[in-house]
Amino acid sequence: MGLFDSFNPLIKIAKQVVKGVQAGIMQQVNIVDTAVKTPVNAMIGQVVGGVWKGEGADAFVEVCKNLVLPEAESIMSTGRTMSGGIGQALDIMERADKQATGFLTDLTGSYFKVIYRG
């Protein structure tokens, strides 16, 4: 067991927490898709299909296509971007952990060589 091995479980816990946050963000993106985008598209399809006719129907479709759906897509895109950034941060954290462990191994190995050379 190395000098700093007691930190390794803390890093593993931190990674699990961050991955949980990342999964939660993607879950919210999926909710926006299923609770907003899909039903709005279905309503647009019904209106265009003739369920509702007239200026009000045209205005409804216009607002949905030009305001509601782009906003929903923007929210989803932001969530995806945030999740990707978190993934990159995890990669950086893992590389830093490996690099620090390598430095520590090199340092302790050199230190003990000097001590036991005697």
N, C-alpha and C positions, 0 to 999 in steps of 0.2 A: 504494500500500500504506500503510495507516494505522499509527499508532504502536503499537497493541496487536494488530495482525492476527496476530502470531505466537502469541497465545493461542487463537485460533479453532480451530486443529487440535486442541489439547488439549481444548477443550470438545466438539468433535465426537467425539473418542475416548471421553471420559467418558460422553457420551450413548449411544454404542454399547455400552459396558460395562454401563451401567445397563439399557438395553433388553434386553441378553443375560440379565441377572439376572432381569428381569421375565419373559422368555420361559421361563427355567428354572423359575421358580416355577409358572407355568401348566402346564408340562410335568409337574411333580410332582402338581399337582391332577388332571390327566388320568390319571396313573398310579393314583392312589388310586381314581378312578372305575372304571377298567378292571380293576384288579387286586384291588380289594376290593368295591366296591359292586355292580358287575354280577354277579360270581360269587356273592356272598352272596344277592342277590335271586333268582338262578337256583336256588340250593340251597333257598331258602324255597319257591319255586314247586314244586320237585320234592317236598318234604316235604308241603306242603299238598295236592299232587296225589295223594298216597297212597303214595309210595315208602317212607316210613317212618311208622309209626303208633305211637301210645301216648304215655305220659307223657313219655318222653325226646324224642320228636319235637316234642311241644307245647312242652317247655322249650327245645329248640333254637330253634324259631321265635320264641319269646318273647324269648330273649336276643339273637338276631340283630336283631329289630325294635326292641327297647328299648335295646340297648347298642351293638352293632356298627355298625349303619347310622347312628344319630345321631352317633356318634363320627367315623365316616368323613365324614359331611356337615359336621361341625364343622371338621374338618381342611381340607376343601375350601373351606369358607366363609372360614376364616382365610387360606388361600392367595389366594383371590380378593380379599379385602380388602387384603392386603399388596400384591398386584399393582396394585390400583387406587390405593393410596397412592403407590406408586412412580411410576405414571403421572402423578399430580398433582404429585409432586416434579419430574418431568421438565418438565412444563408451566411450573412456577414457575421452574425453571432457565433455560428458553428465554426466558421473559418478562424475567427479570433480565438475561440476556445482551443481549437487544435494547435494553433500557432503558439498560444501561451503555454499549453501543455508541452509542446516541443521545446520551447525556451527553458522551461523549468527542468525538463529532463536533461537537457544539455548542461544547464547550470549546476544541478545537483550532481551530475556525473563528473563534471570537472572538479567540483569542490571535494568530493570524496576521493578522487584520484590524488589530489594534492595532500589530503590528510593521511591517506594510507600509504603514501610513497615512502615516508619516513625512514 
